[in-house]
């Protein structure tokens, strides 16, 4: 490029490149250089930058960000040059001399930049050591170097040595000038060592972090989230009508009550609620997005977890270390839902969509839509899509129990008139907790009578417009979860003819739709397979304890919070018979109790042990639920035991007592210290006399 320029233009280009390079270098260390008209002098600029460094006005200060940023005016620099006279070697007034002078200026400025980068490496390493985090520098010529101890010195010195090796000649310099900077060094500060690592930024993970801030203020923690936003389930699912399947006063956090009369809230509102909770509790600096956890390894010698992750966008490997690992990942596969093997599905000419992979631009207005399924997703989709003009059919293999709830909480509406909001919300929440608990126990104890009550209510909702055979299940209430619909919206769209329900088995897919076992043809433009979730423990992460892979199906749940034989580990798992958050909330509070207790006792390892043979191999921790997604995953999930604390209670009041009031030391949870174990192993045995 330079060869094609005249000597005068070449000098002007070099001048511009030097100025641009120095500006970039100055900005890299936190100095904002504002370009004005005038000459560029490396000594004035170098001295100004050096003064900034000496005053410690730049480079992290006591935190992570530059403070008291200096603004350097190049016009002022030119005036200073005129005042103090010219500096440097005087060359003959020739183009060759001017170019050599500028080449020397480039070299000296580059050396200043490199020295400053060396200084930055040193400050970054000191900051990393002080804050117990990791700093690393990346340079195209030298690769990536962790800045700790001697590494930062050798890396910075290597920059200086490499620069000094360049040979400068009259005419064409031997090093690249077009980029302005030969060494584009990026320093990355990574905090990778924590007391607690939380995986997942949904309701469970955000709730756990909030409780840590409240009850364990000294604990250093981070949240590792695979997606790019907080919200978990409520950020993943985007299908029409997505809403909660339990009332919001119990699904919301105990420390930040859900405000509003709506009983079942829509998905966007719930995601915003989780996001706002994270913001109010200043968690966003603690959440690291875009990280998929691949493996976690426990070392008893170090009494720490090493959590390995990958940045999905770049493929970069990341590693974190912690004393306690908490999984807030839920229990299903985020990558894909469950899809049965449908015969002839490849022959269908229309679209086949799973609700977990809903396309944002799907146009279904006026289209013939078949929704396969009878669970919570199907009964949500059908009325939502019917209201927007889809010609929709719900195809089910067998019916489910569907219960209509008021869309608005009438009790809260009344209480809100007579008492402060805090008390009204609290009383209504307690009412909802008691109602959930009563109905679950009542349905379990009196299944036949409960079945009659539910079917009677369903019949009232249908008003003779739809055959009851489509809503008469063969199982008892709460053998599978109840489906809830606000103000009977599903029944209403069926009564009004906006949707229809068909109970039959699929024979095969055809080009135009679905052929049923009965011979009936359901023509469709779009087929939605609301066929359930694919359950997955820990988001697919591998769990290894002292080089031994953990097989979840061989372990028991301890207090439905920790895992047998797995130290310093918790999988937060909410209720399946009530609001998820009720259990997640008290599980998080229990873990805070445990962490504080271990600190008080000088212990750093907590591991549940089955000392009395309580395991019941045929009893999965999700109990007697017969939902398809549960049955399919029984061989992949932990077990429960014959008695407490290995039994899953599914009872909020009893769990409150067990987790929040009973002593931590129960003879099952073993507490120890890694240092004590190391000392006992190192202590020589006495010889017998």
C-alpha positions, 0 to 999 in steps of 0.5 A: 500500500505504502509503495503506491504513495508519494513520499509526502503522502506516505509520511502523512499516512504514517502520521495518521497511523501513529495517531490512530494506533496511539489513540487505540493504545490509550483507550485500551488502558482507559485514557480517552484521547480526543483528537484535535488539529495539530502535531503529534508528539510522543513525549507529551502523550507518553508523559501524560499517560505515565502521569495518569498511571502514576496517579492510579487514575486508570486501570481498575482502581479498587474494582473492575472499571477504570476510574477518573478517566483522563482526557488528553487534548492533542491540541494542548499537546501541540502547544506544549511542544511549541513552548518547550521546543522541539525534541529528538534528532534533527534530520535533513529537510528531505522526504527520506529524512522525514520518513526516517524520523517518522519511522523512529517516532513509530518505533518509540511510540510502539515501545511506549505502548508495549511498556504500558501494556506490560504495566497493564499486565502487571496491574491485571495480575495484581488485581486478579491475585487480590480478588482471587480471580483469573486474568489472561492476556491474548496476543496474536503473536504470543497466544493466550497467557494466564497472568499470575505470578511470573507469567505476567512478567515474562509475557510483558517482557516478551512484548518488549523484546519482540518489539526491539528486534524489529529492524528499521530501514530508511524507506520501507519499515519491516513491520506492519503499519496499516493496522496502527498496532502491531500488538493487539493485546486483550486482557480478560479478567475472569472470576472462576473461583467461587464459594457457590456455583448455581447452574440455571437462571430460571426461577430456581437459580435466581431464587437460590441466588437471592437467598444467598444474598439475604442469608449468606452475604459473605458467599461469593457466587455466580450463576451459569446460564446456557441461554442469553436471558434469565427466565429458564422455562419461561424464556424457552417456551414461546408458543401461543397461550403459554402460561403457568399451570399453578396459581401465581401467588404460590409460583412467585417468590416468597420474598417478592410476592407476585402482584396482580389478580390474575391466577394463571399468568402468561409466559412473558409476564412470568419471564419478566417477573424473574428478570425484574427479581434478578435486577432488583437483587442486583444479580445481573453482574453475577449471571454469566450467559451463553454457557453450557455445562458439560461436566462437573468433577468433585475432588475430595482432596481439594474439597471443591468442584470443578465445573467445565463449560463451553461458550456455545457461541464461540466454542471456547472452553471455560472452567469454574471452581466452587465449594458448593454446586447447586443445580437449578436446571429443572428436569427436562431436555432444553434441546428437544421435546419428546416425539414418538415415532409416527408412521409416515410422518415424512409424507406429510406436506405441511408443517410439523412443529413441536411446541418447544421449538415454536417458530416466531413467524408461524402464520396459522390464521385460517389454517387447519391445525391438528394438536396432538396431545391432551396435557397442559400444553395442548389445553393451552394451545387450542383456545389460544390458537382458536381465538386467532382464527385457526381451524383447530382439532385436539387429537388425544389418545386418552383424556385427561382431567381438566379443572376450570379455575377463575381467571382472577382471584376473587379473595385477593380482590376483596382483601385488597379493599380492606387491608394493606397489600402486603397482608392481602397478598400473604393471606391469599397466598396462604389460602392457596397453599392450604387449598392445594394441599387439601385437594391433593390429599383429598383426591388421593384419599377419596379417588372415586368420589373426587373423580365424580366431582371433577367429571360433574364440573366438566359436564357443567362446563360442556353444557351438553355440546361435547361428548363426555367420553373425551373428558373421562380418564381411565386413571384416578385424579392425581395419578397424573397432574391436573390440567388447569384452564382459566374461566374454562377457556378450553370448554368455551371454544369447544362449546362455540365450535371454534375447536373440536376434540377427537379421541383416537389412535394414530394409524399413519401420517398422510400427505394431507394430514393424519389417518386414525385407527378408526379410519377417520382422516384429519386434514391439516396444514399444520400438525403440532406435536404437544406430546410431552417433555423429554426428562433429563437430569442436570441439563445433561451434565456429567457428574463425577466424584473422585473420578467415578461417574455418578449414576443417578438411577442408583442414588437416592434423594436426601430431603428431596434436595441433595443426592446420596454420596455426592458431596456439597451438591444440590439439585433444586427440584420443585413440587409436582403436586403444587407450585414448583417454587414452594419447594424450590424456595424452602430448598434454597433456604435449607442450603443457606442454613447448611452453608452457614452451619458448615462455616460455623463448625469449621467443616467444608464437606457435607455428604448424605450417606445411607447407613441403614439400607433405606433404598427402594430401587423400584420407587422413583423420586417422582412417586406414583405419577403415571404421566408419560414423560415421568414413566419414560424417564424413571430409569434415568432419575434418582430413587427415594427411600423407605423412610425419611429423610430419603422419602419425598414428602410432597407436603409443604408444611412437613417439608418446611419443618424438615428443611427449616426447623429440624437440626442440620446434624441428623446422623445421615448428612455427614459433615467433615473437613478436608484438612482434618482428613489430610492430617489424619492420613498424614499422621504416622501410626504408633507401633505396638509396644 
